[in-house]
Amino acid sequence: MGKFSLFGKFTVQEGERETMVAILLEAAESMKNLDECEVYLVNISESDPNSVYIYEVWSNENAHQASLTLEVTQTLIRRAKPLLTGMERINTLQTIGGKGVRSKSY
């Protein structure tokens, strides 16, 4: 079975994208201590100045859910909420392998 992966979009108030990027980069830094989090990428689009995209790869869905209960994550969520105008889970994926992801042999 593959990894649990998410591709999501955060829409923020006008002019707040850089602040949201900074918060999400802090989240990415905190994920470095979690072996279950293999990839946490923060992305922006030049054509969408009020959105930030996140791509995450986890060992499994339970590990992702557990990360949301961590105090550092809860603190970052509290900081980010006032900036948000919308959130969208674009897709939940099953990552099989590739560069940057530890894969199982089949």
C-alpha positions as CSV (number, residue, x, y, z in Angstrom):
1,M,0.0,0.0,0.0
2,G,1.2,3.5,-0.8
3,K,1.6,6.6,1.4
4,F,-1.2,8.9,2.4
5,S,-0.8,12.2,0.5
6,L,-2.7,15.5,0.4
7,F,-2.8,18.3,-2.0
8,G,-4.6,21.3,-0.6
9,K,-5.2,25.0,-1.1
10,F,-5.4,27.8,1.5
11,T,-7.0,31.0,0.3
12,V,-6.1,34.1,2.3
13,Q,-7.1,37.7,2.7
14,E,-5.6,40.1,0.1
15,G,-2.0,40.9,0.9
16,E,-1.6,38.1,3.5
17,R,-0.1,35.4,1.3
18,E,3.5,36.0,2.5
19,T,2.4,35.8,6.1
20,M,0.6,32.4,5.4
21,V,3.7,31.2,3.6
22,A,5.8,32.0,6.6
23,I,3.5,30.1,8.9
24,L,3.4,27.1,6.7
25,L,7.2,27.1,6.4
26,E,7.3,27.0,10.2
27,A,5.0,24.0,10.0
28,A,7.3,22.4,7.5
29,E,10.2,23.0,9.8
30,S,8.4,21.3,12.7
31,M,7.6,18.3,10.5
32,K,11.3,17.6,10.1
33,N,11.2,15.9,13.5
34,L,8.4,13.5,12.4
35,D,9.6,10.5,10.5
36,E,6.1,9.8,9.4
37,C,6.0,13.0,7.4
38,E,8.1,12.4,4.3
39,V,7.2,15.5,2.3
40,Y,5.7,18.9,3.3
41,L,6.0,21.4,0.4
42,V,4.7,25.0,0.4
43,N,3.9,26.3,-3.0
44,I,2.5,29.5,-4.6
45,S,1.2,30.4,-8.0
46,E,2.1,33.6,-9.8
47,S,-1.4,33.7,-11.3
48,D,-3.2,33.3,-7.9
49,P,-1.8,35.9,-5.4
50,N,-4.2,35.0,-2.6
51,S,-3.6,31.3,-2.4
52,V,-1.0,28.9,-1.0
53,Y,-0.8,25.3,-2.0
54,I,0.4,22.5,0.2
55,Y,1.6,19.0,-0.8
56,E,2.1,16.5,2.0
57,V,3.2,12.8,2.0
58,W,2.8,10.8,5.2
59,S,3.5,7.2,6.1
60,N,-0.3,6.8,6.6
61,E,-3.4,8.8,7.3
62,N,-3.3,8.2,11.1
63,A,0.1,9.8,11.2
64,H,-1.3,12.9,9.5
65,Q,-4.2,13.1,11.8
66,A,-1.9,12.7,14.9
67,S,0.2,15.6,13.6
68,L,-2.8,17.9,13.8
69,T,-3.1,17.4,17.6
70,L,0.5,18.4,18.3
71,E,0.8,21.7,20.3
72,V,3.1,23.3,17.7
73,T,0.6,22.5,15.0
74,Q,-2.3,23.8,17.1
75,T,-0.4,27.1,17.7
76,L,0.3,27.5,14.0
77,I,-3.4,26.8,13.1
78,R,-4.5,29.5,15.6
79,R,-2.1,32.0,13.9
80,A,-3.3,31.1,10.4
81,K,-7.0,31.1,11.0
82,P,-7.5,34.9,11.0
83,L,-5.8,35.1,7.6
84,L,-8.0,32.4,5.9
85,T,-10.9,33.1,3.6
86,G,-11.1,29.5,2.4
87,M,-9.6,26.0,2.5
88,E,-9.9,23.3,-0.1
89,R,-8.6,19.7,-0.1
90,I,-7.9,19.5,-3.8
91,N,-7.2,15.8,-3.6
92,T,-6.2,12.9,-1.4
93,L,-3.7,10.7,-3.1
94,Q,-1.9,7.4,-2.6
95,T,1.8,8.0,-3.3
96,I,3.4,4.8,-4.6
97,G,7.0,6.1,-4.8
98,G,9.5,8.3,-6.6
99,K,12.3,10.7,-5.9
100,G,12.1,12.0,-2.3
101,V,9.7,9.4,-1.0
102,R,10.7,6.1,0.7
103,S,8.9,3.4,-1.2
104,K,8.1,-0.2,-0.4
105,S,9.1,-3.0,-2.7
106,Y,6.3,-4.8,-4.5
